[in-house]
Amino acid sequence: MSESIVQYYPRSRTRAIKAFLGQFLGHGGARLGLLCLVFFVAVAAVPTFLVGPLQTAINATGDFLMPPSGEHLLGTDEVGRDVLNLVVHGARISLVIALLATVISLVVGTTIGMTAGYYGGRVDVWLMRLTDFFFVMPSFVLALVITPVVLEVMGRGGEILGFRPSLFVIIVVIGMTSWAFVARIVRSQTLSLKERTFIDRARVVGSSNSSIMVRHILPNLVPQIAANGALVVAGAIYVETSLSFLGLGDPLQPSWGTLLSLAQRAGAASAGAWWYLAAPGVCVLSVSLSFVLIGNALDDTFNPRRRVIP
Amino acid sequence: MSGGGAGRHIGRILIRAIVTILMVAVLNFILFRVIPGDPAALLLGGARTSVTAEQMEAQRQNWGLDRPLFPDQMVDYLTATLQGDFGYSFKFRGRHVAELILERLPATVVLVGLAQFVAILCGVMLGLYAGWRRGGAIDHIVTGASLALYSTPSFWLGMLLVVTFSTALGWLPGYGAYSPGATIGSLDSLLDHLRHLALPVTAVALGLIGQYVVVARAAMSDVVTEDYMVTARAKGLTNGQMLVRHAFRNAMLPVVTLITLNLGYVVAGAITVEAVFAWPGIGGLTVEALNARDYPVLQGIFLLLGASIVVANLIADLAYGLLDPRVRQ
């Protein structure tokens, strides 16, 4: 590896991006995942335009638990709401929860991992001990006990930043319990980056520690963060769906998991109402799988060791 | 390799495990103190049960709630927890949490144990085979299917199984662990129990198979590109000999570790599956506790899950040390 003379041409950056896109999109899985995600994001962007306002028991348009028909493409639920309407509105809630939780998790994980790796010594030991705890305990198990307590403290009324309190709590709890994986990867990457010459140069010109971390180390971490971020989203969707399924979601802003929970409580499975439980589940599966495929493709593209092996 | 190094390695692992369990208990302690209301009243079942003032005062002293939070109360809490005193349930009329959990534990152990067995048998074999024949038709099918299974919540698979095999076809029961009115202990009831187990076990196992295939395939893919495999081929070993003597054993190392580490996720996944099938295990208890906001029970379950995860990690760490001497250094 010769990195003594690296000249910077803006052109080589566009070429690098092109090369990256070429390699990334060369994965069939990545194309499929992206296509699927674009579809769901588009649906989540304009749910009211597509299927009208979210139906409730009051403005429900159909009969109880009707199978799919021309009028209700995905059938109706136990109070006569159109399942398509619920699923489309659920897309926005599920995606927003998963993405915001991921943002929190990436910010926390990157900060802790980078700080631990950069400063080393005692800071590293203590931060990594904390990370170990969150690495060992699954986010779902932690969220299962933290979420109801926090909800009890905050109350379930009102809205926070446009979310019902239970959703807000779920976002924060998932974000704060799923960062350990990211922190570990970022730390090990930081450990190798800080030994490179360009960091020494930055220090010689008098850059402060924080400026070195933000301006020189962070940009080099982006590939790892992106590849793992996609997997964190998939994990967040899983945790959110499971928590909501156990009844910690909010019926007034139903995510896909909440819909599955409602279907379970209404006895949809034993009533044979397959459409009611199939629709939200297929959505969870598709979105989660898309993120896994994209994450794998990113990992493949960025991981030079893997590139050698066909 | 000196014996002292191995001893220190085991010591470090043990300390880490103890610290993690302590952190779980401390988190429990903090969470319980954060809930609004008098902790004594909460511990005795909140406003939902009738408690006399004397009982309250006795418990207040018993738990040391008249003393400072830190360190006195915390030390007391940790000591009580160590002795298996997890407090009393709100919902189940003040019964001991430990007793409730122990009562529900066997059903979960049976469910998770059987599902693990099926998943390991199918998932690891399929994954190793896919990794061995990488790029083949079977590899593509198996990998695609397992990625899809990996992304599917297992409780949803359970709901689909109920709709298909229980409601539509009527082959298998989709609710509970026994048929109503069965006399437990007879051969008939055992068969009945197995029929009730079929769908939940399938649901949990299918979720796991996805993961195990992915892990086993990756492990095998790493192994087949190693130098010693080339050497083995150069020595003139047949495919079968290479697979059994070299590839299988080396690929199993990461697989065994991951299966052990995975235990926490398996139990957590089983919670939601149990909720679908009204399975009378820890998952069913979790759902009841969540709905009734029965915090002592929830925290007892959290402690149990935490402890089992830590023990699983401990076993994985120690086993890895035994299997791979490089780790001990």
Interface residues (C-beta under 8 A of the other chain):
Chain A: G29 R129 D132 F133 V136 M137 P138 F140 V141 L144 V145 I146 P148 V149 V150 E152 V153 A234 Y238 T241 S242 F245 L246 G247 L248 L260 A263 Q264 A268 A269 S270 A271 G272 A273 W274 L277 A278 G281 V284 L285 S288 L289 V292 L293 I309
Chain B: R16 V19 T20 M23 V24 L27 N28 L31 F32 V34 I35 P36 L147 A148 Y150 S151 T152 P153 F155 W156 M159 L160 V162 V163 S166 T167 A168 G174 Y175 S221 T225 G264 Y265 A268 G269 I271 T272 A275 V276 T286 V287 L290 N291 R293 Y295 L298 Q299 I301 F302 L305 G306 I309 V310 N313
